[in-house]
Amino acid sequence: MILGGRQPARAVDDFRRRGGAPAGLSGLVVLDRDDHPEDPREESPTARLLEPGLELFIWSLRHIESYLLVPAAIRRIAPHAPDDRTLLAWIDRHEATDSRGGAAPRRRAGPHAKRMLGAGGALGESLGVELRAGEIAKAMRRDELHDDVHDLFARIAALRGVAMRPPASAVAASPDGGSLLD
């Protein structure tokens, strides 16, 4: 459920309304890092607001949209887009300037991907095409997903009691003991 606004108290209230841990429920609160200095490897002040049965996951990058700044995936939905190096240079340049074109302080959390990819976003305007986050996400390949995304999927699976399996091997044994590529 999307509760928005980096307000984990909303998640706690929703969890309680559904019965919470006494009802056998568990939940995962996923938050953008935004400009907060919290280190997800340490207990954050936000984590102390939660209650038994709720876990916290804070993206290491600034916004969930930050994980979509993958040039190859962007090019798959905007084929006329420039090559990977040019797109990465544009993202770096955009991150290093503020909305008025002046120098912006480097933020530890990374580029403001929401401004780049959202409606009327700077990257879409630069490419002359509307970039939709969902389309970029669908165009991404498993190997392009950031480690944070894989970690989140693993935490969700663990909460649901599902064992994560690695992808099937591309190499199979041949009858004579050698290997065959699938």
C-alpha positions as CSV (number, residue, x, y, z in Angstrom):
1,M,0.0,0.0,0.0
2,I,1.4,3.4,-1.0
3,L,1.1,5.8,2.0
4,G,3.4,8.5,0.7
5,G,5.2,11.4,2.3
6,R,7.9,9.6,4.3
7,Q,5.5,9.3,7.2
8,P,6.0,5.8,8.8
9,A,3.4,6.7,11.4
10,R,0.8,6.1,8.6
11,A,2.2,2.6,8.1
12,V,2.0,1.9,11.8
13,D,-1.6,3.1,12.0
14,D,-2.6,1.0,8.9
15,F,-0.8,-2.0,10.4
16,R,-2.7,-1.6,13.7
17,R,-6.1,-1.2,11.9
18,R,-5.4,-4.5,10.2
19,G,-4.7,-6.3,13.5
20,G,-0.9,-6.0,13.5
21,A,1.4,-8.6,15.0
22,P,-1.3,-10.0,17.4
23,A,-3.3,-11.0,14.2
24,G,-0.1,-12.8,12.9
25,L,0.7,-10.0,10.4
26,S,4.1,-8.7,9.4
27,G,4.9,-5.8,7.2
28,L,7.7,-3.9,5.6
29,V,7.9,-0.1,5.5
30,V,9.8,1.1,2.5
31,L,11.0,4.7,2.5
32,D,12.9,6.9,0.1
33,R,16.2,8.1,1.5
34,D,15.4,11.7,0.3
35,D,18.0,13.9,1.9
36,H,17.9,12.2,5.3
37,P,21.3,11.1,6.6
38,E,20.1,7.9,8.0
39,D,22.3,4.9,7.3
40,P,20.0,1.8,6.8
41,R,22.7,-0.4,8.4
42,E,22.3,1.4,11.7
43,E,19.1,1.8,13.7
44,S,17.4,5.0,12.6
45,P,15.1,7.2,14.5
46,T,12.4,6.1,12.1
47,A,12.9,2.5,13.0
48,R,12.2,3.3,16.7
49,L,8.8,4.5,15.7
50,L,7.8,1.1,14.4
51,E,6.4,-1.8,16.4
52,P,6.8,-5.5,16.5
53,G,5.9,-7.1,13.2
54,L,7.0,-4.1,11.1
55,E,10.4,-3.9,9.5
56,L,12.0,-0.9,7.9
57,F,13.7,-0.7,4.5
58,I,15.3,2.6,3.4
59,W,16.7,2.9,-0.1
60,S,20.4,3.7,-0.2
61,L,19.8,6.0,-3.1
62,R,17.7,9.2,-2.9
63,H,14.4,8.0,-4.4
64,I,13.0,4.8,-5.7
65,E,13.1,6.5,-9.1
66,S,16.9,6.7,-8.7
67,Y,17.0,3.0,-9.5
68,L,15.6,3.7,-13.0
69,L,18.4,6.0,-14.1
70,V,19.8,3.0,-16.2
71,P,20.8,4.3,-19.7
72,A,20.3,0.9,-21.4
73,A,16.7,0.7,-20.1
74,I,16.0,4.3,-21.0
75,R,17.2,3.7,-24.5
76,R,14.9,0.6,-24.9
77,I,11.9,2.9,-24.4
78,A,13.4,5.9,-26.1
79,P,15.5,4.4,-29.0
80,H,16.6,7.8,-30.2
81,A,18.3,8.5,-26.9
82,P,22.1,8.9,-26.9
83,D,24.6,6.2,-25.9
84,D,25.1,5.2,-22.2
85,R,28.1,7.5,-21.6
86,T,26.3,10.5,-22.9
87,L,23.2,9.7,-20.8
88,L,25.3,9.2,-17.7
89,A,27.2,12.5,-18.3
90,W,23.8,14.3,-18.6
91,I,22.6,12.8,-15.3
92,D,25.9,13.8,-13.6
93,R,25.7,17.3,-15.1
94,H,22.0,17.7,-14.0
95,E,22.9,16.5,-10.5
96,A,25.6,19.1,-10.3
97,T,23.4,22.1,-11.1
98,D,20.4,23.5,-9.4
99,S,17.1,24.4,-11.1
100,R,18.4,27.9,-12.0
101,G,21.5,26.4,-13.7
102,G,23.9,27.4,-11.0
103,A,26.1,25.0,-9.0
104,A,24.3,22.9,-6.5
105,P,25.8,21.3,-3.4
106,R,26.5,17.6,-4.0
107,R,24.1,15.6,-1.9
108,R,25.1,12.4,-0.4
109,A,21.8,10.8,-1.5
110,G,22.4,11.3,-5.2
111,P,20.5,13.0,-8.1
112,H,16.9,14.1,-7.8
113,A,15.5,11.4,-10.0
114,K,11.9,12.4,-9.4
115,R,12.6,15.8,-11.1
116,M,14.5,14.0,-13.9
117,L,11.8,11.4,-14.7
118,G,8.5,12.8,-13.5
119,A,5.9,14.5,-15.6
120,G,7.7,17.3,-17.4
121,G,11.0,15.9,-16.1
122,A,14.3,17.3,-17.3
123,L,15.5,14.1,-18.8
124,G,12.3,13.5,-20.8
125,E,12.4,17.1,-22.0
126,S,16.0,16.8,-23.0
127,L,15.2,13.6,-25.0
128,G,12.0,15.0,-26.4
129,V,9.9,12.2,-25.0
130,E,7.8,11.6,-21.9
131,L,9.6,9.1,-19.7
132,R,7.3,7.1,-17.5
133,A,8.9,5.3,-14.5
134,G,6.8,2.2,-15.0
135,E,7.9,1.8,-18.6
136,I,11.5,2.1,-17.6
137,A,11.1,-0.4,-14.8
138,K,9.4,-2.9,-17.2
139,A,12.2,-2.4,-19.7
140,M,14.9,-3.2,-17.2
141,R,16.6,-6.6,-17.2
142,R,17.4,-8.5,-14.0
143,D,21.1,-7.8,-14.3
144,E,20.4,-4.1,-14.4
145,L,18.6,-4.0,-11.1
146,H,20.5,-2.4,-8.3
147,D,21.6,-4.6,-5.4
148,D,19.1,-2.6,-3.2
149,V,16.2,-3.9,-5.4
150,H,17.4,-7.5,-5.0
151,D,17.8,-7.0,-1.3
152,L,14.2,-5.6,-1.0
153,F,12.8,-8.6,-3.0
154,A,14.7,-11.0,-0.7
155,R,13.3,-9.2,2.4
156,I,9.7,-9.4,1.0
157,A,10.2,-13.1,0.2
158,A,11.5,-13.8,3.7
159,L,8.5,-12.0,5.3
160,R,6.2,-14.1,3.1
161,G,8.1,-17.3,3.9
162,V,9.2,-17.8,0.3
163,A,12.6,-19.3,-0.5
164,M,14.5,-17.2,-3.1
165,R,16.1,-19.4,-5.8
166,P,18.9,-18.3,-7.9
167,P,18.2,-18.2,-11.7
168,A,18.5,-21.5,-13.5
169,S,21.9,-22.2,-14.7
170,A,22.7,-21.6,-18.4
171,V,25.0,-24.7,-18.5
172,A,23.7,-28.3,-18.4
173,A,25.7,-31.5,-18.4
174,S,25.8,-33.4,-21.6
175,P,25.5,-37.2,-21.7
176,D,29.2,-37.6,-22.2
177,G,30.0,-35.5,-19.1
178,G,30.8,-32.3,-20.9
179,S,28.6,-29.2,-20.7
180,L,26.0,-27.9,-23.1
181,L,24.9,-24.3,-23.2
182,D,21.1,-23.9,-23.1
